[in-house]
Amino acid sequence: MNRAGHGSRKQFFAEHAHRLRRDYRQGSDPVTESTYRQGACVESHDGRGHVSHRFGDADTLLSGRGRAVAADVAHAALEAYTRPLFAPDERVDKVLGDVAGSGVEVTLGCYHQHAVVGTDATVTVDERLVCTVEVSVATKEGGSCREVIPWPVTQDPVEGGDMLAQAVDTVLARSALPRSASLPEDSDLVLLPGRAGSFFHELVGHPMEADVVASATSYLTAHPGRHVAPEWLTVVDGAAGEGHGYRAMADDEGTPSSEALLLHEGAVGEPMTDTAMATLLGARATGHGRRLDYRHPAVPRMTHTRALVADGAVTRAPDGAWIAPLDLQLLTMNTATGEFVFRSYTPLHHREDGTVVRLPPVDLHGQGLRVLAGLEPYDSTVRGYGRATKGCGKLGQFPLVVTFANAGVLLPAGLIDVREARDG
C-alpha cells in the first residue's frame, strides 16, 4: 500500500511471532520451550539520530482511542496476527523421535515471524522463518560432536528425515575417531565452508555495525577504504535474496533489505545501518535496523553474513598436516583493537598420512588486522550455517536470530596462537 506523505518520520512495527525449541532424547517425551509475541510499536525520529519508542501488546496501538497508525495499516497488522505460525506436528515428532531413539540427541529450533513494518505511507507485510535441526552425540571424553541442517518446513517430514540421517552418520563417524592427547605444532588451520560463519560475524560484522562505527570503537573503520585483507576476500551482510538462512523483504523499520559490502575485495566498505545511524553518519540506509521484539527499539544488527572467495582465486592446500577447528564459539572480542579468542570444541587434526584424529578443545588467540591480512583462499565453495536455537546479543537484545555462510579459508601456521582449552 502506498500513499503520499513520505516525509513522515514515524515508523511502525507489528509482529506475530513464535520462537520454539524442542529436544528429543532417547527414552523420554520431547521437551519444549516456546515464546510467543504479538504486539506493535511506533518510533519517531527527530532527524538528528534521536528516537522515541512506544509499544503496546496485542492491539493496544491498533484500535480504539489508542490507535497510533492509519486505519489500513492497523488492519494489515491485525490480519497478520491471524496468520499461522509453525509448530511441529505428529509427523515431525515421529521422524525426529525415531532419530533420537537411535541414541543421538536431536534439537529442533524454529523462529517464525509475521511482521508489518513501515510508515503510514508505505508498509511491507513480511514473513521471516528460520528452522533448523541439530544432532549431537556424546564422546567418551565428555564432549560432543554435532551437525546442524535446515529443516524443510514446507516439505514432507520424511524428506527432512533423510537429510537428518546423513547428519547422524557424520556425527557418529566423527565421535568414533581416536583422540590425540596433545596438540600438534606448526599446523595450518583451515576454516571449512559453512564452518566459519561466526568467525567473520565477530571479526568483521560487529565492527561494521553503524553504532559501533559512530562510537569510534571499530578497529576496521579508522581508515575507510583501507585494504585490510587480500583482494580475493569479500564479506557482505544482508537478508535479501534466496536460500537458507535469515531472510526478510525489509528490516524492522520498513527499509528494504539490501546487502552491505563490509569488506569489498579486501577493503573496508560500508557500515550496516538503521534509520537513525544512516542519518547520523550520512550513510546509505542498508536495511539493518532490527529488534529482539516489538518492545525493543531498532538498532543496527547483522542478518545473514557471507564471507566469499572470489571466482578465479588460486586456492592453496595446507602445508602438511592441518587442523579444522569445528564448532567455533567466541569467548572474547575487542572491537576497538581487534583482539579475539575463539574456542573450537571439536578440532580435527588431518595428519600427513591421511588419517584424522580428534583433538582436545582449543582456544584460538589472535588480532583482527593481522589475521585478515594473512588469510589465504582454500575453497571457493560457499555453504550456509545457523541454529534457530541460538542468536546474537547486543544492547540487551538476545538472542536475535542470525545466520552465516562462508567459503573455505586457510590460516597459515603461526598466524594465530592455538592453545589447549584448559577449562574445558
C-alpha positions as CSV (number, residue, x, y, z in Angstrom):
1,M,0.0,0.0,0.0
2,N,1.4,3.4,-1.0
3,R,0.2,6.9,-0.3
4,A,1.6,10.4,-0.4
5,G,3.4,11.7,2.7
6,H,6.8,10.0,2.6
7,G,8.2,12.8,4.8
8,S,6.8,11.3,7.9
9,R,9.4,10.4,10.5
10,K,7.1,8.0,12.3
11,Q,7.8,4.3,11.8
12,F,5.7,1.4,12.7
13,F,6.4,-2.3,13.5
14,A,3.9,-5.1,14.4
15,E,4.6,-8.8,14.8
16,H,3.1,-12.1,15.4
17,A,6.0,-14.4,16.3
18,H,6.9,-17.8,17.8
19,R,10.3,-19.0,18.9
20,L,10.5,-22.7,19.7
21,R,13.0,-25.2,20.9
22,R,12.1,-28.9,21.2
23,D,14.5,-31.5,22.5
24,Y,14.2,-35.2,21.6
25,R,16.0,-37.7,23.8
26,Q,16.1,-41.5,23.8
27,G,13.5,-43.0,26.2
28,S,11.7,-39.7,27.0
29,D,9.0,-37.4,25.7
30,P,10.0,-34.3,23.8
31,V,10.7,-31.2,26.0
32,T,9.5,-27.9,24.5
33,E,10.4,-24.3,25.2
34,S,8.4,-21.7,23.3
35,T,7.8,-18.0,23.4
36,Y,5.0,-16.1,21.6
37,R,5.0,-12.4,20.7
38,Q,2.1,-10.3,19.5
39,G,2.3,-6.6,19.6
40,A,3.3,-3.4,17.9
41,C,5.4,-0.3,18.4
42,V,5.8,3.2,16.9
43,E,9.0,5.2,16.7
44,S,9.5,8.9,16.0
45,H,12.8,10.2,14.6
46,D,13.9,13.8,15.1
47,G,16.3,13.8,12.1
48,R,19.4,14.1,14.4
49,G,19.7,10.4,15.3
50,H,17.4,10.6,18.3
51,V,14.5,8.2,18.5
52,S,11.4,7.9,20.8
53,H,9.9,4.4,21.1
54,R,6.4,3.4,22.3
55,F,5.0,-0.1,22.3
56,G,1.8,-1.9,23.1
57,D,0.8,-5.5,23.5
58,A,-1.7,-7.2,21.1
59,D,-4.0,-4.5,19.6
60,T,-3.2,-1.7,22.0
61,L,-1.8,0.6,19.3
62,L,-4.1,-0.7,16.6
63,S,-7.6,0.0,17.7
64,G,-9.8,2.4,19.7
65,R,-8.5,5.7,21.1
66,G,-5.0,4.3,21.3
67,R,-4.7,3.6,17.6
68,A,-1.3,5.1,16.6
69,V,-1.3,4.4,12.9
70,A,-3.6,4.8,9.8
71,A,-6.6,2.5,9.7
72,D,-5.4,0.4,6.8
73,V,-2.0,-0.1,8.4
74,A,-3.7,-1.2,11.6
75,H,-5.9,-3.6,9.6
76,A,-2.8,-5.1,7.9
77,A,-1.2,-5.7,11.3
78,L,-4.4,-7.2,12.8
79,E,-4.6,-9.5,9.8
80,A,-1.0,-10.6,10.3
81,Y,-2.0,-11.6,13.9
82,T,-4.3,-14.3,12.5
83,R,-1.7,-16.0,10.3
84,P,-0.5,-19.4,11.4
85,L,2.9,-20.0,13.0
86,F,5.0,-23.1,12.5
87,A,4.9,-25.8,15.2
88,P,5.9,-29.5,14.8
89,D,3.0,-31.8,14.2
90,E,2.8,-35.6,15.0
91,R,4.6,-36.5,11.7
92,V,7.6,-34.2,12.6
93,D,7.6,-35.6,16.2
94,K,7.7,-39.1,14.9
95,V,10.6,-38.5,12.4
96,L,12.7,-36.7,15.0
97,G,11.8,-39.0,17.8
98,D,12.8,-42.1,15.8
99,V,16.2,-40.5,15.1
100,A,16.6,-39.8,18.8
101,G,15.7,-43.4,19.5
102,S,19.0,-44.4,17.9
103,G,20.9,-42.8,20.8
104,V,21.7,-39.3,19.4
105,E,20.3,-36.1,20.8
106,V,18.1,-34.1,18.5
107,T,17.0,-30.5,18.8
108,L,14.5,-28.7,16.6
109,G,14.7,-24.9,16.6
110,C,12.3,-22.6,14.9
111,Y,11.9,-18.8,14.6
112,H,8.8,-17.8,12.7
113,Q,7.5,-14.2,12.5
114,H,4.8,-12.4,10.5
115,A,5.8,-8.7,10.5
116,V,4.1,-5.5,9.3
117,V,6.6,-2.7,9.0
118,G,7.0,0.8,7.6
119,T,5.1,4.1,7.8
120,D,1.5,5.3,7.2
121,A,2.6,5.9,3.6
122,T,4.4,2.7,2.8
123,V,4.0,-0.7,4.5
124,T,5.7,-4.0,4.0
125,V,4.0,-7.2,5.1
126,D,6.7,-9.8,5.6
127,E,7.4,-13.3,6.8
128,R,10.6,-14.4,8.4
129,L,11.2,-18.1,9.0
130,V,14.4,-20.0,10.2
131,C,14.0,-23.6,11.2
132,T,16.9,-26.0,11.9
133,V,17.6,-29.4,13.4
134,E,20.8,-30.2,15.4
135,V,22.0,-33.7,16.1
136,S,24.7,-34.4,18.6
137,V,26.4,-37.4,20.1
138,A,28.5,-37.5,23.3
139,T,32.1,-38.5,23.1
140,K,33.7,-40.7,25.7
141,E,35.8,-37.8,26.9
142,G,32.6,-35.9,27.9
143,G,32.3,-33.6,24.9
144,S,30.1,-33.9,21.9
145,C,30.1,-33.8,18.1
146,R,27.3,-32.0,16.3
147,E,25.8,-31.2,12.9
148,V,23.0,-28.8,12.0
149,I,20.8,-28.9,9.0
150,P,17.9,-26.6,7.8
151,W,14.6,-28.3,8.5
152,P,12.3,-28.3,5.4
153,V,9.1,-26.9,6.9
154,T,7.2,-26.9,3.6
155,Q,8.1,-30.5,2.6
156,D,7.2,-33.9,3.8
157,P,8.9,-34.6,7.2
158,V,10.2,-37.9,5.7
159,E,12.4,-35.8,3.4
160,G,13.8,-33.9,6.3
161,G,14.5,-37.3,8.0
162,D,16.6,-38.4,5.0
163,M,18.7,-35.3,5.3
164,L,19.0,-35.8,9.1
165,A,20.2,-39.4,8.6
166,Q,23.2,-38.1,6.7
167,A,24.0,-35.7,9.6
168,V,23.7,-38.6,12.1
169,D,26.1,-40.7,10.1
170,T,28.6,-37.7,10.1
171,V,28.5,-37.1,13.9
172,L,28.7,-40.8,14.7
173,A,31.8,-41.2,12.4
174,R,33.4,-38.1,13.9
175,S,32.8,-39.2,17.5
176,A,34.3,-42.6,16.7
177,L,37.7,-41.0,15.7
178,P,40.6,-41.6,18.0
179,R,41.5,-38.6,20.2
180,S,45.1,-37.3,20.4
181,A,46.4,-36.5,23.9
182,S,48.4,-33.5,22.7
183,L,48.3,-30.7,20.1
184,P,50.4,-30.7,17.0
185,E,52.9,-27.9,16.5
186,D,53.1,-25.6,13.5
187,S,50.0,-26.7,11.7
188,D,47.9,-24.7,9.3
189,L,44.3,-24.0,10.3
190,V,41.5,-24.5,7.7
191,L,38.1,-22.8,8.3
192,L,36.0,-25.1,6.1
193,P,33.0,-23.9,4.0
194,G,30.0,-23.5,6.3
195,R,32.2,-23.7,9.4
196,A,33.4,-20.2,9.9
197,G,30.3,-18.0,9.9
198,S,30.7,-16.9,13.5
199,F,34.3,-16.1,12.8
200,F,33.5,-13.4,10.2
201,H,30.4,-12.4,12.1
202,E,32.5,-11.4,15.0
203,L,35.7,-10.3,13.3
204,V,34.1,-8.2,10.5
205,G,30.4,-8.0,11.3
206,H,30.1,-6.3,14.7
207,P,32.9,-3.8,13.9
208,M,30.9,-2.7,10.8
209,E,27.6,-2.1,12.6
210,A,26.9,1.6,12.3
211,D,26.5,2.4,16.0
212,V,29.9,0.8,16.7
213,V,31.4,2.8,13.8
214,A,29.8,6.0,15.1
215,S,31.3,5.4,18.6
216,A,34.8,5.3,17.1
217,T,35.4,1.9,18.7
218,S,35.7,-0.1,15.4
219,Y,39.2,-1.3,14.7
220,L,38.3,-1.6,11.0
221,T,37.0,1.9,10.2
222,A,39.8,4.1,11.4
223,H,40.7,4.4,7.7
224,P,37.7,3.9,5.4
225,G,38.5,2.2,2.2
226,R,41.8,0.8,3.6
227,H,42.8,-2.7,2.3
228,V,42.9,-4.9,5.4
229,A,42.5,-8.3,3.7
230,P,43.5,-9.9,0.4
231,E,41.6,-8.8,-2.7
232,W,40.0,-12.2,-3.1
233,L,38.0,-11.8,0.1
234,T,34.7,-10.0,0.2
235,V,32.4,-10.1,3.3
236,V,28.7,-9.0,2.9
237,D,25.7,-8.9,5.1
238,G,22.1,-8.8,4.1
239,A,18.7,-10.6,4.4
240,A,17.8,-10.1,0.8
241,G,18.0,-13.0,-1.8
242,E,17.1,-16.6,-1.9
243,G,18.4,-19.7,0.0
244,H,18.5,-20.9,3.6
245,G,19.1,-18.5,6.5
246,Y,17.5,-15.4,7.8
247,R,15.6,-13.7,5.0
248,A,13.4,-10.5,5.1
249,M,11.9,-8.2,2.5
250,A,12.5,-5.3,4.8
251,D,14.1,-4.6,8.1
252,D,12.2,-3.9,11.3
253,E,11.8,-0.2,10.3
254,G,10.5,-0.9,6.8
255,T,13.7,-0.1,4.9
256,P,14.1,-2.6,2.1
257,S,16.7,-5.3,2.9
258,S,19.9,-5.0,0.9
259,E,23.5,-6.4,1.1
260,A,26.0,-4.2,2.7
261,L,29.6,-4.6,1.5
262,L,31.5,-4.8,4.8
263,L,34.8,-5.8,3.1
264,H,34.9,-5.3,-0.7
265,E,37.8,-7.1,-2.4
266,G,39.8,-6.8,0.8
267,A,39.0,-3.1,1.5
268,V,36.9,-1.7,4.4
269,G,33.5,-1.0,3.0
270,E,30.2,0.5,4.2
271,P,28.6,0.1,7.6
272,M,25.3,-1.7,8.3
273,T,22.8,1.0,9.3
274,D,19.4,1.5,10.8
275,T,17.5,4.7,10.1
276,A,19.0,6.8,12.9
277,M,22.6,5.8,12.2
278,A,22.2,6.3,8.5
279,T,21.0,9.9,9.2
280,L,23.8,10.5,11.8
281,L,26.6,9.2,9.6
282,G,25.2,10.4,6.3
283,A,25.4,6.8,5.1
284,R,23.2,4.7,2.9
285,A,20.2,3.0,4.7
286,T,21.1,-0.6,4.2
287,G,18.0,-2.2,6.0
288,H,19.8,-3.5,9.1
289,G,17.5,-2.0,11.8
290,R,16.5,-5.0,13.9
291,R,14.7,-5.6,17.2
292,L,14.5,-8.5,19.5
293,D,10.7,-7.9,19.5
294,Y,8.3,-5.1,19.4
295,R,9.2,-3.9,22.9
296,H,12.7,-3.0,21.8
297,P,14.0,-0.1,19.7
298,A,15.6,-0.9,16.4
299,V,19.5,-0.9,16.4
300,P,22.0,-1.9,13.6
301,R,22.3,-5.6,13.7
302,M,23.6,-8.3,11.3
303,T,21.2,-10.7,9.5
304,H,23.0,-13.2,7.2
305,T,26.8,-12.7,6.9
306,R,28.6,-14.2,4.0
307,A,32.4,-14.5,3.5
308,L,33.3,-15.1,-0.1
309,V,36.4,-16.2,-2.0
310,A,36.5,-14.5,-5.5
311,D,35.9,-16.6,-8.6
312,G,39.3,-17.4,-10.1
313,A,41.2,-17.1,-6.9
314,V,44.1,-19.6,-6.7
315,T,43.3,-21.8,-3.7
316,R,46.0,-23.3,-1.6
317,A,46.3,-26.7,0.1
318,P,47.7,-26.8,3.6
319,D,51.4,-27.4,4.1
320,G,51.5,-30.9,5.5
321,A,49.2,-31.7,8.5
322,W,46.4,-29.3,9.3
323,I,43.7,-28.6,11.8
324,A,40.0,-28.0,11.1
325,P,38.6,-26.2,14.1
326,L,34.9,-27.1,14.1
327,D,32.1,-25.8,16.4
328,L,33.7,-22.3,16.8
329,Q,32.4,-20.1,19.6
330,L,33.5,-16.6,20.5
331,L,35.0,-16.2,24.0
332,T,36.2,-12.6,23.8
333,M,36.3,-9.9,21.1
334,N,37.6,-6.3,21.5
335,T,36.0,-4.3,18.6
336,A,38.5,-1.4,19.3
337,T,41.7,-3.4,19.0
338,G,40.5,-6.5,17.0
339,E,41.9,-8.9,19.6
340,F,39.9,-12.1,19.9
341,V,39.7,-15.5,21.4
342,F,37.6,-18.2,19.8
343,R,37.1,-21.7,21.1
344,S,36.8,-24.8,18.9
345,Y,35.1,-27.6,20.8
346,T,35.7,-30.2,18.0
347,P,39.1,-29.6,16.4
348,L,40.1,-32.3,13.9
349,H,43.7,-33.0,13.1
350,H,44.3,-34.1,9.5
351,R,47.6,-35.9,9.6
352,E,50.1,-36.2,6.7
353,D,49.4,-39.9,6.4
354,G,45.8,-39.2,5.6
355,T,44.3,-40.2,8.9
356,V,42.2,-37.9,11.1
357,V,42.1,-37.7,14.8
358,R,40.1,-35.5,17.2
359,L,42.0,-33.0,19.4
360,P,41.1,-31.6,22.8
361,P,39.1,-28.3,22.7
362,V,41.4,-25.5,21.7
363,D,41.4,-21.7,22.1
364,L,42.4,-19.5,19.1
365,H,44.1,-16.2,20.1
366,G,44.7,-13.6,17.5
367,Q,44.4,-10.0,16.3
368,G,41.9,-9.0,13.6
369,L,44.1,-6.9,11.3
370,R,46.9,-9.4,11.4
371,V,44.7,-12.4,10.8
372,L,42.6,-10.8,8.0
373,A,45.8,-9.7,6.2
374,G,47.3,-13.2,6.4
375,L,44.3,-15.3,5.2
376,E,44.7,-17.4,2.1
377,P,41.9,-18.9,-0.1
378,Y,41.3,-22.6,0.5
379,D,37.9,-23.4,-1.2
380,S,35.6,-21.1,-3.1
381,T,32.5,-23.3,-2.3
382,V,30.1,-21.4,-0.1
383,R,28.0,-23.2,2.5
384,G,25.5,-21.8,5.0
385,Y,25.1,-22.3,8.7
386,G,22.9,-21.2,11.5
387,R,21.0,-22.5,14.5
388,A,17.5,-21.2,15.2
389,T,18.0,-22.1,18.9
390,K,20.9,-19.7,19.2
391,G,21.4,-16.0,18.4
392,C,23.4,-12.8,18.7
393,G,23.4,-10.5,21.7
394,K,23.8,-6.7,21.8
395,L,22.5,-3.9,23.9
396,G,20.2,-6.3,25.9
397,Q,18.7,-7.8,22.8
398,F,19.5,-11.6,23.0
399,P,19.1,-14.0,21.3
400,L,18.4,-12.3,18.0
401,V,18.4,-14.9,15.1
402,V,21.4,-14.5,12.7
403,T,22.8,-16.9,10.1
404,F,26.0,-17.2,8.2
405,A,27.7,-18.6,5.1
406,N,31.3,-18.8,4.1
407,A,33.8,-20.2,1.7
408,G,36.9,-22.0,2.9
409,V,39.9,-20.0,4.1
410,L,43.3,-21.0,5.4
411,L,45.2,-19.5,8.3
412,P,48.9,-20.4,7.9
413,A,50.7,-21.8,10.9
414,G,51.8,-19.1,13.3
415,L,49.1,-16.6,12.2
416,I,47.2,-17.2,15.5
417,D,48.1,-18.8,18.8
418,V,46.5,-22.2,19.3
419,R,46.3,-23.3,22.9
420,E,44.6,-26.2,24.6
421,A,41.4,-25.1,26.4
422,R,42.3,-25.9,30.0
423,D,38.9,-25.0,31.4
424,G,37.0,-27.5,29.2
